[in-house]
Amino acid sequence: MDHLANLRPIFPSKSTENGQQKKKECDEQLLAEYAALLGFYITTVAVLTGAAMEQRRLPRRFSLLDLALLGTATHKLSRIVAKDRITSILRAPFVSYIRGAGAGEVEEEPRGRGIQRGIGQLISCPYCIAPWCATALAFGFVFAPRVTRFFAGILASVAASDFLHRAYIAAKEKT
């Protein structure tokens, strides 16, 4: 089967072009930089978990309401961090502006090399930054629950408002 892997079609197909694109993306992997970011994340989580355990603050479980609030707040916070037009000033050292994406969001791409590009990839992708946001909010629930619930409530309210705005626009377009 390995001998088949080296065969290339005479006429490039769409799947070959997609494969070449995926290979290019693989070649751009910043493994050392990702390892550094992951090491920072794991170390931070370990230190905060240790402090929470030492202070006997680590909850046995989250309530369903807390999970719903945490999930909704994580969704909105990750969109604000990665896509919001106003927070683009925070991403600017690590990304290049491409264009507006509607609804107050922008499309950007990572720039630079090394750790600058690695951070750019992390903070310009709402799916990539979401675990970091969820972790920050979860530890907020542990160390400052009252303030964090207040802040998470604001984020959840804005997320609900966003969905209502989109539903309103969709309903208005149908009439």
trRosetta pair geometry for C-beta under 8 A, 3 or more apart (Angstrom, degrees):
i j d omega theta_ij theta_ji phi_ij phi_ji
1 4 5.7 -50 -165 25 46 114
1 5 7.4 57 143 -31 67 95
2 5 5.6 -41 -162 13 45 118
2 6 7.9 38 151 -15 65 97
3 6 6.5 -54 -167 28 42 108
3 7 7.8 50 142 -29 63 99
4 7 5.6 -43 -161 14 49 118
8 16 7.5 83 -159 -131 86 131
9 12 6.6 139 80 -96 107 31
9 13 6.0 27 64 -10 160 100
9 16 6.1 -118 37 -60 116 141
12 16 4.5 -128 -156 83 77 138
12 17 6.1 86 159 -52 116 85
13 16 4.8 105 50 3 68 100
13 17 7.2 -128 101 -1 40 86
14 17 5.6 -54 -151 37 35 112
14 18 6.3 35 150 -18 67 104
15 18 5.5 -50 -146 38 35 113
15 19 6.2 42 151 -24 64 104
16 19 5.4 -52 -149 35 32 115
16 20 6.4 34 151 -20 64 102
17 20 5.6 -51 -149 34 33 111
17 21 6.5 36 150 -20 64 102
18 21 5.5 -51 -150 35 34 114
18 22 6.4 34 151 -18 66 103
19 22 5.6 -52 -148 37 33 110
19 23 6.3 35 151 -21 65 103
20 23 5.5 -49 -146 35 34 113
20 24 6.4 38 151 -22 64 101
21 24 5.6 -51 -151 33 32 113
21 25 6.5 33 150 -18 64 103
22 25 5.5 -51 -150 36 35 113
22 26 6.4 39 149 -22 65 103
23 26 5.4 -51 -149 35 34 114
23 27 6.4 38 151 -23 65 102
24 27 5.6 -51 -150 32 33 113
24 28 6.6 27 152 -16 63 107
25 28 5.7 -62 -154 38 33 110
25 29 7.5 62 144 -50 60 79
26 29 5.7 -19 -167 -20 43 114
29 34 7.3 -40 -180 -10 85 137
30 33 3.8 -16 145 40 117 120
30 34 5.7 132 91 -24 77 88
30 114 7.1 138 -148 -141 127 24
30 117 6.0 162 -60 93 153 109
30 118 4.7 -130 100 -78 147 99
30 121 7.5 172 25 10 127 144
31 34 5.6 -53 -139 39 30 110
31 35 6.2 34 157 -23 64 105
32 35 5.6 -52 -149 34 30 114
32 36 6.6 32 151 -20 63 102
33 36 5.6 -49 -150 32 34 112
33 37 6.5 32 152 -15 65 104
33 114 5.9 157 -77 -179 127 49
33 115 4.9 -176 -131 -93 107 54
33 117 7.0 64 116 72 176 83
33 118 3.3 -154 145 -53 128 149
34 37 5.7 -53 -146 40 34 109
34 38 6.0 32 155 -17 67 110
34 118 6.0 -151 -61 -141 55 121
35 38 5.7 -56 -141 42 28 110
35 39 6.0 35 155 -24 64 107
36 39 5.6 -52 -145 35 28 114
36 40 6.5 31 154 -20 62 103
36 115 6.4 -48 77 -106 148 109
36 118 7.3 85 58 110 107 164
37 40 5.7 -52 -151 34 31 112
37 41 6.4 32 151 -19 64 106
37 115 7.9 155 -53 -142 94 86
37 118 5.8 -158 -31 150 130 123
37 119 7.2 171 -91 -82 126 64
37 122 6.2 -164 -157 -63 156 148
38 41 5.5 -52 -146 37 34 113
38 42 6.1 29 157 -15 68 107
39 42 6.0 -55 -141 40 28 106
39 43 6.1 28 159 -18 64 110
40 43 5.9 -58 -145 39 25 110
40 44 6.2 25 158 -18 62 110
41 44 6.0 -60 -150 37 25 110
41 45 6.3 21 156 -15 64 109
41 131 8.0 41 -161 115 143 113
41 132 6.8 -95 -117 -98 116 92
41 135 7.5 121 -161 35 96 172
42 45 5.8 -55 -145 39 30 110
42 46 6.1 31 155 -21 65 108
43 46 5.7 -56 -146 37 28 111
43 47 6.3 26 157 -17 65 107
44 47 5.9 -55 -146 37 28 108
44 48 6.2 20 159 -11 65 110
44 135 8.0 89 106 143 114 138
45 48 6.0 -59 -142 44 28 106
45 49 5.9 29 158 -21 65 111
45 135 6.2 -72 -93 -155 105 134
46 49 5.8 -55 -142 38 26 110
46 50 6.2 29 156 -20 62 108
47 50 5.7 -55 -149 36 28 113
47 51 6.4 26 153 -17 63 106
48 51 5.7 -52 -145 37 33 111
48 52 6.2 34 154 -19 65 106
48 139 5.0 -25 170 -125 145 139
48 142 7.7 118 164 71 104 145
48 143 7.9 -85 -158 -36 103 130
49 52 5.6 -54 -146 38 31 112
49 53 6.3 30 154 -18 65 106
49 58 7.0 46 -155 -92 69 130
50 53 5.8 -55 -145 37 29 109
50 54 6.1 30 156 -20 64 108
51 54 5.7 -54 -144 37 30 113
51 55 6.2 13 160 -3 65 112
52 55 6.1 -66 -143 49 26 99
52 57 4.6 -99 -154 70 74 99
52 58 4.3 97 135 -62 112 84
52 139 7.4 -124 -58 -134 132 83
52 142 4.9 -27 -119 171 130 143
52 143 7.2 -100 -92 -61 94 87
53 56 7.3 24 -176 -80 33 37
53 57 7.9 -89 -53 42 18 68
53 58 5.3 1 -80 -10 62 133
57 142 5.1 99 133 -180 113 89
57 143 6.7 63 146 -83 159 55
58 142 6.4 -4 -99 -132 47 126
59 62 6.4 93 99 -72 143 55
59 141 7.6 -42 -11 127 134 112
59 142 6.9 -131 -12 -101 90 83
62 66 4.4 -128 -173 90 96 123
62 67 5.0 117 118 -57 127 86
62 70 7.0 -43 -163 0 152 145
62 141 7.7 26 -113 136 106 162
63 66 4.5 98 53 5 79 101
63 67 7.0 -143 93 -4 43 85
64 67 5.6 -53 -148 37 34 113
64 68 6.3 36 153 -19 66 104
65 68 5.8 -53 -148 36 31 111
65 69 6.3 28 154 -15 65 108
66 69 5.7 -57 -145 41 31 110
66 70 5.9 32 156 -20 67 110
66 141 6.6 85 -161 -138 122 148
67 70 5.6 -53 -138 40 28 112
67 71 6.1 30 159 -20 64 107
68 71 5.9 -54 -144 37 26 110
68 72 6.3 20 159 -12 63 109
69 72 6.1 -59 -144 41 27 105
69 73 5.9 22 159 -14 65 114
69 149 7.0 9 152 -137 156 75
69 152 5.0 73 160 138 104 128
69 153 6.9 -28 -147 -76 119 62
69 156 5.8 -68 -141 -56 67 148
70 73 5.9 -59 -139 43 25 108
70 74 6.0 30 158 -24 63 109
70 134 6.5 72 167 -143 102 83
70 137 5.6 154 -139 119 83 129
70 138 6.4 50 -142 -78 136 77
70 141 7.1 -39 -86 -42 117 142
70 152 6.6 -35 -89 -146 46 144
71 74 5.7 -54 -144 34 26 112
71 75 6.5 30 155 -22 61 103
71 134 7.9 14 -99 -112 45 112
72 75 5.7 -50 -152 30 32 114
72 76 6.6 21 155 -10 64 106
72 152 7.8 101 77 176 88 90
72 155 7.1 150 121 114 80 91
72 156 4.1 61 111 -118 128 91
72 159 5.2 -170 180 66 92 154
72 160 7.6 12 -169 -45 136 84
73 76 6.0 -59 -147 42 32 105
73 77 5.9 29 157 -17 69 111
73 137 5.6 145 106 -130 125 155
73 151 7.5 84 -150 117 137 75
73 152 3.8 -58 -75 -147 159 81
73 153 7.8 -23 -80 -32 120 22
73 155 3.9 85 -134 85 77 132
73 156 5.3 -49 -63 -50 77 83
73 159 7.5 -133 -86 -13 33 136
74 77 5.9 -56 -137 41 27 108
74 78 6.0 26 163 -19 64 110
74 130 5.6 74 162 -161 105 85
74 133 5.0 137 -144 108 73 110
74 134 4.3 17 -116 -79 139 82
74 137 6.0 -123 -74 22 83 148
75 78 6.2 -63 -151 36 21 107
75 79 6.6 18 154 -15 61 109
75 130 7.3 12 -95 -124 42 116
75 159 5.8 79 88 -123 111 143
76 79 5.7 -57 -150 37 33 110
76 80 6.3 33 153 -20 68 106
76 155 4.3 169 78 -180 133 92
76 156 6.9 -155 1 -77 140 31
76 158 5.5 115 -157 83 146 104
76 159 4.0 -112 -64 -63 119 105
76 162 7.5 168 -111 2 102 139
77 80 5.6 -52 -146 36 33 112
77 81 6.2 31 156 -17 67 106
77 133 4.4 162 102 -160 119 134
77 136 8.0 -136 145 69 156 122
77 137 7.0 176 11 -52 160 124
77 155 5.5 -19 -50 -138 86 147
78 81 5.8 -51 -141 39 31 110
78 82 5.9 5 166 2 66 118
78 126 4.3 102 139 -161 102 81
78 127 7.6 90 163 -62 142 20
78 129 5.0 159 -140 90 88 96
78 130 4.1 -9 -90 -85 156 72
78 133 4.7 -130 -65 8 82 154
79 82 6.4 -69 -133 51 23 94
79 83 5.2 -43 -169 41 64 117
79 84 6.8 89 134 -47 70 88
79 105 7.3 -67 -178 -100 96 123
79 126 5.3 16 -84 -117 53 138
80 83 7.5 -56 -86 54 9 72
80 84 4.6 7 -147 -23 51 137
80 87 5.8 95 164 -11 73 149
80 155 7.9 -99 -11 -128 137 103
81 84 7.5 55 -8 15 12 105
81 87 6.3 -100 -122 137 29 157
81 90 7.7 -74 -147 91 66 138
81 123 6.2 -102 154 -154 100 83
81 126 7.5 135 66 -110 88 70
81 129 5.2 -138 96 141 134 155
81 133 6.5 -156 1 -75 144 121
82 91 7.7 91 -135 -84 35 143
82 123 6.1 -169 -101 169 70 49
82 124 5.6 110 -156 -160 85 20
82 125 5.9 -96 -143 64 140 13
82 126 4.2 -153 53 -69 149 66
82 128 7.7 126 -100 53 139 88
82 129 5.2 -176 -57 23 113 138
83 101 6.8 -66 -164 53 110 142
83 105 4.1 -6 157 -147 109 108
83 106 6.4 174 -169 46 60 57
83 124 8.0 93 -73 -160 59 55
83 126 6.1 -25 -20 -54 113 115
84 87 4.4 64 75 21 110 104
84 88 7.2 -138 98 -36 59 72
84 104 6.3 -8 -142 139 70 99
84 105 6.4 -59 -94 -106 32 64
84 106 7.7 12 117 13 15 90
85 88 5.8 -29 -166 -16 36 118
85 100 7.3 6 -93 -122 120 89
85 104 5.2 -113 7 -175 112 63
85 105 6.5 -143 -39 -109 80 13
85 106 5.3 111 -95 -31 69 106
86 89 7.6 -37 164 7 46 101
86 104 7.6 -12 -12 -177 91 107
87 90 5.0 -33 -178 26 79 117
87 91 6.7 70 130 -13 81 100
88 91 5.5 -62 -149 46 45 106
88 92 6.2 74 149 -58 71 86
88 95 7.9 -100 -153 75 80 122
88 97 6.9 41 -167 -88 138 106
88 106 5.7 23 -82 34 130 150
88 108 7.1 159 -132 -57 102 142
89 92 5.6 -21 -149 -13 32 123
90 123 7.8 -120 119 175 97 144
91 94 5.7 -87 -172 57 62 98
91 95 4.7 -8 153 25 106 123
91 108 6.4 109 129 93 140 169
91 120 7.4 95 -172 -128 90 68
91 123 5.4 -170 -114 123 97 122
91 124 6.3 106 -158 -78 138 83
92 95 6.9 -79 -111 55 20 77
93 116 7.2 -104 143 -144 86 102
94 110 6.5 -39 157 -137 82 74
94 111 6.8 158 165 46 32 79
94 112 7.0 -77 -138 23 49 129
94 116 5.7 -161 -118 -175 74 70
94 117 7.6 162 -163 -98 81 21
94 119 4.7 -95 -127 101 144 100
94 120 3.6 -168 160 -78 90 79
94 123 6.1 71 87 50 146 125
94 124 7.5 -155 112 -34 104 105
95 108 4.0 52 157 155 133 127
95 109 6.3 153 -157 76 88 26
95 110 5.7 -60 -103 -100 74 35
95 111 5.9 128 -141 3 20 93
95 120 4.7 151 -70 -148 71 101
95 123 7.2 -123 -33 87 122 99
95 124 4.9 125 -96 -72 142 131
96 108 6.3 162 76 -161 37 83
96 109 5.6 -19 56 61 90 81
96 110 7.9 22 12 112 81 11
96 111 4.5 92 -29 -55 99 129
97 106 6.3 -49 -137 174 89 135
97 108 5.6 -46 -103 -104 39 90
98 106 7.5 145 48 168 73 86
98 107 4.4 -55 65 104 118 96
98 108 5.9 -177 1 -101 89 29
98 109 5.9 73 -49 -12 118 96
99 106 7.2 -177 99 -156 31 74
99 107 5.3 7 57 47 71 110
100 105 7.5 116 -170 86 63 50
100 106 5.7 -58 -114 -108 44 70
100 107 7.5 46 117 10 6 83
101 105 4.3 -49 70 101 110 97
101 106 5.7 147 3 -135 97 11
101 107 4.7 114 -63 -39 112 87
102 105 6.5 -2 72 47 48 92
103 162 7.4 76 -178 -150 129 99
103 165 7.6 134 -132 109 109 134
103 166 7.7 -3 -103 -77 142 97
108 124 4.9 -118 86 -134 103 126
109 120 7.6 41 142 156 42 121
109 124 6.9 139 -122 144 18 164
110 117 4.9 86 153 -157 121 68
110 118 7.9 83 -155 -37 146 10
110 119 8.0 146 -134 77 110 49
110 120 3.0 126 -133 113 84 118
110 121 4.6 -22 -59 -57 149 66
110 124 6.0 -152 -60 23 73 139
111 116 7.2 -46 95 137 64 110
111 117 6.7 -121 100 -99 20 77
111 120 5.9 180 28 -115 52 166
112 116 3.5 -42 109 106 150 129
112 117 4.9 -152 84 -54 77 78
112 120 6.6 146 39 -19 102 140
113 116 6.4 45 58 52 36 107
113 117 5.5 -7 -126 -16 16 124
114 117 6.3 114 52 21 30 97
114 118 7.0 -56 143 -5 39 104
115 118 5.2 -52 -142 39 38 117
115 119 6.1 39 158 -19 69 102
116 119 6.1 -56 -150 37 26 107
116 120 6.3 30 149 -21 61 109
117 120 5.2 -53 -147 37 34 118
117 121 6.4 37 154 -22 66 100
118 121 5.9 -51 -151 32 30 109
118 122 6.6 28 151 -17 62 106
119 122 5.5 -56 -149 37 35 113
119 123 6.0 9 163 -2 71 112
120 123 6.5 -66 -134 47 24 93
120 124 5.8 8 172 -8 64 120
121 124 6.6 -66 -133 42 19 100
121 125 6.4 2 170 -7 58 122
121 128 6.8 -92 140 157 74 176
122 125 6.8 -89 -158 39 18 100
122 128 5.2 -139 -140 134 49 126
122 129 6.0 102 162 -77 73 82
122 132 7.6 59 176 -16 114 148
123 128 7.9 -88 -44 92 19 114
123 129 5.8 69 -116 -79 44 131
125 128 3.7 57 88 12 117 115
125 129 6.4 150 80 -10 63 86
126 129 6.1 -61 -136 45 30 100
126 130 6.2 53 159 -49 64 98
127 130 5.8 -34 -148 3 28 122
128 131 7.9 -59 174 22 33 95
129 132 5.3 -61 -165 43 59 116
129 133 5.9 60 139 -24 84 104
130 133 5.5 -55 -143 38 34 111
130 134 6.1 35 159 -20 69 105
131 134 5.6 -52 -142 38 32 112
131 135 6.2 36 156 -22 65 105
132 135 5.7 -53 -148 35 29 112
132 136 6.5 29 153 -18 63 105
133 136 5.8 -54 -149 36 31 110
133 137 6.3 26 155 -13 66 108
134 137 5.8 -58 -146 42 30 108
134 138 6.0 31 155 -22 66 109
135 138 5.7 -53 -141 37 28 111
135 139 6.4 21 160 -10 63 106
136 139 6.2 -60 -148 42 26 103
136 140 6.3 35 149 -25 62 107
137 140 5.2 -52 -150 33 34 120
137 141 6.7 41 150 -23 64 96
137 148 6.3 136 -158 -168 64 115
137 152 6.0 96 -154 -88 120 114
138 141 5.6 -45 -156 27 35 114
138 142 6.8 32 146 -17 63 102
139 142 5.2 -48 -149 35 44 115
139 143 6.0 12 162 4 75 110
140 143 6.5 -68 -130 52 26 87
140 144 5.5 -48 -163 60 68 91
140 145 7.6 128 137 -93 63 35
140 147 7.1 -104 -175 90 104 90
140 148 3.2 144 139 -103 109 134
140 151 7.2 -65 164 56 154 132
140 152 7.7 161 95 -42 134 110
141 145 5.2 41 -162 -111 50 79
141 148 5.2 -126 -68 100 49 148
141 149 7.2 80 -110 -57 80 80
141 152 8.0 16 -71 -27 96 149
142 145 7.3 94 -34 -64 4 88
144 147 4.4 -23 152 44 114 114
144 148 5.4 122 93 -25 82 98
145 148 5.8 -64 -137 43 26 108
145 149 5.9 27 166 -21 67 108
146 149 6.1 -54 -146 34 23 107
146 150 6.6 25 153 -18 59 107
147 150 5.6 -57 -154 35 32 115
147 151 6.3 27 152 -14 67 109
148 151 5.6 -54 -144 42 33 109
148 152 5.8 33 156 -18 68 109
149 152 5.6 -53 -137 42 29 111
149 153 6.1 39 155 -27 62 105
150 153 5.7 -54 -152 31 26 115
150 154 6.9 28 150 -19 60 101
151 154 5.7 -50 -155 30 34 112
151 155 6.6 31 149 -15 65 105
152 155 5.5 -53 -148 39 36 112
152 156 6.1 37 152 -20 68 106
153 156 5.6 -52 -142 38 31 111
153 157 6.2 35 155 -21 63 105
154 157 5.7 -55 -150 35 29 113
154 158 6.5 27 153 -17 64 105
155 158 5.8 -56 -149 37 31 110
155 159 6.4 34 152 -20 65 105
156 159 5.5 -51 -147 36 33 114
156 160 6.4 35 153 -18 65 103
157 160 5.7 -52 -149 36 31 111
157 161 6.3 35 151 -20 64 107
158 161 5.4 -52 -147 37 33 116
158 162 6.4 42 151 -26 64 100
159 162 5.6 -47 -151 28 33 115
159 163 6.8 29 153 -14 63 102
160 163 5.9 -56 -153 37 34 109
160 164 6.3 32 150 -17 66 108
161 164 5.6 -56 -146 39 32 112
161 165 6.3 39 153 -24 66 102
162 165 5.7 -52 -151 31 30 113
162 166 6.6 25 153 -14 63 105
163 166 5.8 -55 -149 39 33 110
163 167 6.3 34 152 -19 66 106
164 167 5.5 -52 -143 38 33 112
164 168 6.2 39 155 -23 65 104
165 168 5.7 -54 -150 34 28 114
165 169 6.4 27 153 -17 64 106
166 169 5.7 -53 -147 37 33 111
166 170 6.2 33 154 -19 65 107
167 170 5.7 -54 -145 38 31 112
167 171 6.2 30 156 -18 66 107
168 171 5.9 -56 -146 38 28 108
168 172 6.1 27 155 -20 64 110
169 172 5.7 -56 -145 38 29 112
169 173 6.3 30 155 -21 64 106
170 173 5.8 -55 -148 34 29 111
170 174 6.8 31 153 -22 62 105
171 174 5.8 -55 -154 30 34 113
171 175 7.0 22 154 -14 65 105
172 175 6.2 -63 -154 35 34 104
